[in-house]
Amino acid sequence: MARQELARFLRERRAGLTPRTVGLPTGPAPRRTPGLRREEVAELAHMSVDYYTRLEQARGPRPSPRVLDALARALRLAPAERSHLFRLAGSAAPPPGTSAARQVRPQVARMLERLPDTAAIVTDAAYGLVAWNPLAQLLLGGDLGRGTTNLARRRFLGRGRMYESSSAEEFGHIVAARLRRATERYPHDPQLAALLGELHAGSEEFRRIWAAHPVHAPGHRAKVVDHPELGRLRLNCDVLLVPEDDQEVVLVTADPGSPSARRIAELAARA
């Protein structure tokens, strides 16, 4: 059934395009049927006509992510349509592009501004901080706010870190797992390659964890931190995904009514 749905989607999307919309010559003679020809889609996607025809006839093998990405470009799919194509093929859609997105979407940045009592940050696929709110800057401190903070460097190289956390060991495995996923999605990203080079050269612990191929998914985490000004805090970290940009929104809170929540509220008043 999934193969049939994928074939139908490809046929319908091809029929909705014209040579003009994809930059192909139109030719003098009118076309008998609307849309692009199969050979035109195959040419745009850099694949054989026979292979593409078999996909449209639900006879082809399961296409790889690389093939699906080529089809998405050839058929001029919007982000939602591209994700739908990958779902029909039974694959997870990697973000488009060769480098990780390092700019936060305006609507995500505005969401952080609407959370005055929650410390919130946004990290890219390589754990660089791309957005934060005032409370996060006061709570997480260190080099946060300069626009150069990277949580992987903080964790393994000690750069800009302000305090120790009870979740440091677990977070190390989370960082390595996410960076491994990033290398699969962005194998030609120079900034990611440079970061991995720094971590491998500067941290034996990172090399050990990296070699173990850890697997971790984003979700709820609880930790205790020793803040230099507020003392010991019990915090909750929850992650929201921005899948289009391969980014994560991290929300840092404390249990309502707890001493940690009262201290954070005092900090929020200053922020």
N, C-alpha and C positions, 0 to 999 in steps of 0.2 A: 504493500500500500504506500509506504513512504517513497519508494522508487517511482511509482506512478505519479504521486503528488509533485515530486521534484521535476519529472518530465513535463507535467502540465504547467508548472510555474515557468520553466524555461521557454516553452512554446508561447505562453501568453505574454511574457516579457519581450520576447523577440518580435512578436506581432505588433507590439506597441511602439516600436522604434522605427525610424526612417534613416536612410543613409545620411541625410543632411544633419540629423541630430547627433550622429556619431562621427561626423567629419569625413564620410566617404563620398565619392562622386556619385551623383544621381543617375547619370546616363540620359540619353535622349528619349528612349522608349519608355512608355508607362509600364508599370508592374501589374501583373495579373492578380497578385494577392498583396495585401498590405504587409508592412513590416520588413525586417531584414531577412535576407536569405541565410540558410544555415552556414554556407561557406563564408559569408561575411562575418558572422559571429565567431566562427572558428578562427578566421584570420585575426580578428581583434583580440581573441583570447590566446593566440599563439598555440593552437592545438590542431590536430588533424580534423578534417571534415568528418571522417568516419567515426572518430571518437565522440565528437559532439553529437552527431546524428544518433548514435547509440544511447547517449544520455537522454535525448529528447524522446526516444522510443522506449525508454525504461529497460534497455537491454545492456547498458554499460555497467562497468564495475563501480564500486563506491568511490566517488571522486575524492582526491586528497584535498587538504586545506589549501595547498598552493593552486590547484586547479580551480577550486571554488572562488578563490580570490581573483584569479584571472577572469572567470566568468562574471563576477560582480563588477569588475572594471569594464569589461566588454559590453555588458548590458546596462551600464550606467545606473547601477542600483543605488538607491538612497541607503543611509545607514540601517534603517529598520528593515528594508528589503534585503540587504546583505545578510543581516542576522537571520532573517527568515530562510534565506537560501541555505545557510549553514545548518540550521535546525532540520530542514527537510532532508539534508544529506547525512544527518546524524553526527555532526561535528560541532564543536564549540567555535564560535567566530572570534578569531584574534582581532585586535584593533587594527584598522588599516594603517599603512605607512611603515617606514623602515626604522623610525626612531620613536621612542616613548614620548607621549604628550607631556610637555612641561609647562603648559599654561592651563590655569584653572578656568572652567567655564564661568561666565559672570553670574549665572543663576546659582551655582554652587557657592561662589564667594559671598553672594548676598545671604544665602542660608546661614553661613557662619556668623554673619552680623546679627541675625535674629536669635542667636543663642547666647545671650549675655551671661547666663549662669552656668554655661557649659564650656569647658575648654575644648576647642575644636581645631583640628588641623587637616590638611589634605596632602597626601603623599602621592608621588608618581610611581611608576612601575619599578624604579630603582631606589625608592625610599628617599628621594629628594623632597623637601617641603616646598610646596608650590602655593600654599595659602594657610593662614592661621588667623585666629581672632585675638583681641587684646588679652583675654584671660589666659589663653594658651601661652602667650608670650611670657606672662608673669609666672605661670605655674611651671612651665617646662624650662624656661630660662636658658642659661648658657648662651650659645650663639644664635638662638632662635630670634628671628627678626632682621637678620642681616641679609637674608635672601640666599644664603649659601649652605643652610643646614641640610645635612643628610643623615638620616637615622642609622643607616648602616655604618657610616664612618663613626658616628657617636658610639654605637654599640661595640664595634671591634677595634677601633683605633683611638677611642677616648676623646675625639675632637668635639669640643663644645658641650660635653656632658656635664650636667650640674649636680647630679645626685645618683646614688645607687638604688636599684630596684630589686624586689624579690623575684621579679619575673625575668631577670636578665638572661638566665640560661635558656628559658623557653623562647624568649624573644630572639635570641641568637639563631635558633633553629627556624623560627618563622621568617627571619630576614633571609637566611640562606635559601629557603624553599621558594620565597617570592622572587629572589634574584635569579634562581635557576629557571623559573617560568618566564622571566623577562628575557633571558638569553635565547630561549626558544622562539619567542615572539619577535624579538628585535636583534637578530644575529649580527646586523651591520651597524648598530648604534655605537658611535665612537665614545660618547660619554659613559655609556654603560660598560663598555670594554675597559675604559680607563679606570672606572671605579673598581671593577673586579680585579684589575691588576694591582691597585693599591691594597685591597683587602688581602689578596693572596701574598703580597710581598710583606705586609705589615702585621699580619695576625696568624699565628700558628693555629689558634683556636678556630678561626674561620676556615683555614685549609682543612682541618679535621672534620668540621661540620659539613663543609661543602662536599667532601669525599663520601660522606655517609648518605647523600641524596635524601635529605629530610623532606617529609610531605606534611604540610600544614595548610589549613584553610582559614581564611579570616573569620572572626566571630567574637564572642564575648570573652574577655579576659579580666581577671581581678588581680591586683597587685598591691604591695605595700612599698611606699617610697619614703626615704628620709630627706625631706625638703629642708634646705639650710635655713629657711626663715620660718616655715610653718610647722616644722617638726614632722613626726611620723604621720603619714596619710594613707588611708585605705581607699583605693581608687578602683573604679570600673572603667574598662575600655571597651567600647563597642564600635564596630566597623560597618560602614555603609559603602557599597560599591558604586563607582561611576564607570560602568563597563565600557561605554563608548571610548573613554580615554585611558582605560586601564589604571584608574586612580582609586584611592580609598579615602573616605572621610572617617577620621577617628574622633569619637566623642568621649571625652574624659569627664566622669562625674563621680560623685560619692553617694552612698546610701542616704536617703532623706532622713534628716534629724540626727545624723551621726556627728560626732565631733569633727570629722574630716569635712563634712558638708558645711558646717558652720565656719570653719576656717576658709574654705573655698569661697563661701559667700562674702566673707570679709575682703578677700582678695578681689572678688568680682566688683565690689563697691569701689575699690581703688581703680580697677580697670575701666 
